[in-house]
Amino acid sequence: MRIIIIVTLIHFGVLFLGFNNNVPKLVETKISRKIFVKTRKSTQTIEGKTTKTDLEKPIQEKKVEKKVEKKIEKKIEKKTEKKAEKKIEKETTEEISEIVKESSSEGENTNSLEENLPLNISSSGSGSYIASSSDGLYYEILREVEPEYPEKANRLGIKGIKIVEVKFLVGQKGEIKTIEILSERDKFGFSQEVEKSLKKWRFKPIFYKNKPIEVYFYKKFKFER
């Protein structure tokens, strides 16, 4: 019995010693497992965060780019609008100044024309000019009709020389506006024939310094039989 008790005690002692030696190993394995699990979780969380930030970065960058593009577009639109307004203002001011210059130059031209008019040219008051004679003016007769010998004088047998002096006004278009007989009117129809023929005359418009004018002409018509 003693021997059996001793053997069992030794056996328990050996088991106890073996258990004590295995306890720290088990603790170490458990601790290492916990540490491994924690480190694995932390790496997973870190990886998750990094992936999230990696995904969020391009989205944020796109938003920033869109905001910057919108600001740039607004600035460009404002600049173009300001430039267009400035151009319109300049064009309007230039047009107004040109109109003022033209009106002033026209006024100066009319004044200079009136100041430098020859003695035979005067202003009619309506912006046009009239010449009391054709002296110093270029004119061209487009149609000239000579008066016929009056039938009454021919029937009565009146012979000799008869002169009719007349004053007539040529309009701006070259037409005959007025006729005035300066010599004495006769009973035989000489003055009437002169008036009849003069109404058929036509002149080329007469100009003085690039402006059409009215001109008075004096003429003597001679009848002879």
Buried (B, 14 or more C-beta within 10 A) or exposed (E): EEEEEEEEEEEEEEEEEEEEEEEEEEEEEEEEEEEEEEEEEEEEEEEEEEEEEEEEEEEEEEEEEEEEEEEEEEEEEEEEEEEEEEEEEEEEEEEEEEEEEEEEEEEEEEEEBEEEBEEBBBEEEEEEBBBBBBEEBEBEEEEEEEBEBBEBBBEEEBEEEBEBBBBBBBBBEBEBEEBEBEBEEBEBBBBBBBBBBBEEBBBEBBBBEEBBBBBBBEEEBEBEE
